[in-house]
Amino acid sequence: MTASPELRTVPTLGAPRQASPDLLRSVFRRHAAGVAVVTAHGEHPVGFTATSLTSVAADPPLLSFGVGTGSSSWPVLARAGHVGVHILGEHQQDLAATFARSGADRFGAGTGWSRGPEGVPVLDGVLAWLVCRVVARVPAGDHRIVIAEAVAGDPGGTGRPLLYHQGRFNALRD
């Protein structure tokens, strides 16, 4: 079997750069990701916008997400037994921005939420949500990878997903 000439061509690559935090951020700005908000409750509710959400296993139902140990949410997440994971819709760009902004009043008057299973804050109007039991916190540089098992949830929201790409929140195009 002979490969056709067009299959043997290699795309022109740019000059490689030394690995660094800036290189990693630059590469991942090109990776479109769904947008989620992770919440937990300690003395007060905390939450942050996450684009690192990953389905890990179906049986048992496990997921993972990354959280910076320098984030304002980390002290509560470091001890929380349960977390909320919320899949945002394209109509929730402002909510995503609020939970991404340092120093924001994330659970203030503009955020609709209620206490869900295990006392976890559950956000209103999301496409889907899960309450999960934390099963591991794995050190990964200046972050922790949290692995959690779903214990309750609701996939019944309506709308289309919110995406994060090139440093901005975006909607799917038709």
C-alpha positions in Angstrom: 0.0 0.0 0.0 1.4 3.4 -1.0 0.4 6.6 0.7 -0.7 9.4 -1.6 1.7 12.4 -1.8 -0.7 14.7 0.1 -0.7 12.4 3.1 3.1 12.5 3.3 3.3 16.3 3.7 3.9 17.7 7.1 2.4 21.0 8.0 4.8 23.9 8.5 5.4 24.3 12.2 6.3 27.5 14.0 9.5 27.6 16.0 9.0 25.7 19.2 9.1 27.7 22.4 10.4 26.6 25.7 7.7 25.2 28.0 6.4 27.8 30.5 3.2 28.8 32.2 2.6 31.4 29.3 3.1 28.8 26.6 0.6 26.4 28.3 -2.0 29.3 28.7 -1.4 30.3 25.0 -2.0 26.7 23.8 -5.1 26.1 25.9 -6.6 29.4 24.8 -7.1 27.6 21.5 -8.9 24.7 23.2 -12.6 25.3 23.4 -14.0 24.1 26.7 -17.4 23.9 28.4 -18.0 26.2 31.3 -18.9 25.0 34.8 -19.2 26.6 38.2 -18.1 24.5 41.2 -19.6 25.4 44.6 -19.1 24.3 48.1 -20.2 25.4 51.6 -18.1 26.1 54.6 -18.7 29.0 57.0 -20.1 30.7 53.8 -20.7 29.5 50.3 -17.8 29.6 47.8 -17.5 28.9 44.1 -15.4 29.4 41.0 -15.7 29.1 37.3 -14.0 26.0 35.9 -13.2 24.9 32.4 -11.2 21.9 33.5 -14.3 19.7 34.2 -13.8 16.1 33.0 -15.9 13.0 33.2 -13.7 10.3 34.7 -15.8 7.1 34.9 -19.4 6.0 34.5 -19.3 3.3 37.2 -19.0 4.7 39.8 -20.0 8.1 38.4 -16.8 10.1 38.8 -15.7 13.5 37.6 -12.7 15.8 38.1 -11.8 19.4 38.0 -8.7 21.5 38.8 -8.6 24.3 41.4 -5.7 26.6 42.2 -4.5 26.4 45.8 -4.2 30.2 45.8 -7.8 30.7 44.9 -10.2 32.2 47.5 -12.3 29.1 47.2 -9.5 26.6 48.0 -9.6 26.8 51.8 -13.3 25.7 51.8 -12.8 23.2 49.0 -9.8 21.7 50.8 -12.1 20.6 53.6 -15.5 20.1 51.8 -17.0 16.7 51.8 -19.3 17.6 48.9 -19.3 20.0 46.0 -21.8 21.3 43.4 -20.9 21.1 39.7 -23.1 23.3 37.4 -23.0 23.3 33.6 -23.7 26.8 32.4 -25.8 27.8 29.4 -24.9 30.4 26.8 -27.4 32.8 28.6 -25.1 32.7 31.7 -22.0 34.6 30.6 -22.5 37.2 33.4 -22.7 34.4 36.0 -19.5 32.8 34.6 -17.8 36.1 34.7 -18.9 36.7 38.3 -17.6 33.4 39.5 -14.3 33.9 37.6 -13.7 37.4 38.9 -11.4 37.8 42.0 -13.1 39.6 44.9 -16.6 39.4 43.4 -19.6 38.9 45.6 -20.4 35.6 44.0 -23.5 34.7 46.1 -24.8 38.3 46.2 -28.2 39.6 45.1 -27.5 38.9 41.4 -27.0 35.2 41.9 -30.0 32.9 42.3 -29.2 29.8 44.3 -30.5 27.5 47.1 -29.2 24.8 49.3 -29.2 21.5 47.6 -28.4 18.0 48.8 -25.7 17.8 51.5 -26.1 21.6 52.0 -24.3 22.4 48.8 -25.2 25.6 47.0 -27.1 24.8 43.8 -27.3 27.6 41.2 -30.6 28.5 39.5 -31.1 28.3 35.7 -28.2 26.1 34.8 -28.3 23.4 32.1 -27.5 20.7 34.5 -26.1 20.2 38.0 -24.6 17.5 40.2 -23.8 17.3 43.9 -20.7 15.1 44.3 -18.9 13.5 47.3 -15.2 14.4 47.2 -13.1 11.2 47.0 -9.6 12.6 46.4 -7.6 15.8 46.1 -4.4 15.1 44.0 -1.5 17.6 44.2 -0.7 19.0 40.7 1.8 21.9 40.8 0.0 25.0 42.1 -3.4 23.2 41.8 -5.2 20.3 43.1 -7.2 17.9 40.9 -10.4 17.1 42.8 -12.0 13.8 42.0 -15.6 13.5 43.1 -18.5 11.0 42.9 -21.9 12.2 41.8 -24.6 11.5 44.4 -27.5 13.6 43.1 -28.3 15.9 40.2 -30.6 17.2 37.5 -29.9 17.4 33.8 -33.2 19.1 33.0 -32.2 22.6 32.2 -32.9 24.1 28.8 -30.6 25.9 26.3 -27.3 25.6 24.7 -23.9 25.3 26.5 -21.6 28.2 27.3 -18.0 27.7 25.9 -14.7 29.3 26.8 -12.3 30.0 24.0 -9.5 32.5 23.3 -10.0 34.1 26.7 -13.7 34.8 26.3 -17.0 33.2 27.0 -18.8 32.2 23.7 -21.9 30.6 22.4 -22.1 27.8 19.9 -22.6 29.0 16.3 -25.3 27.6 14.1 
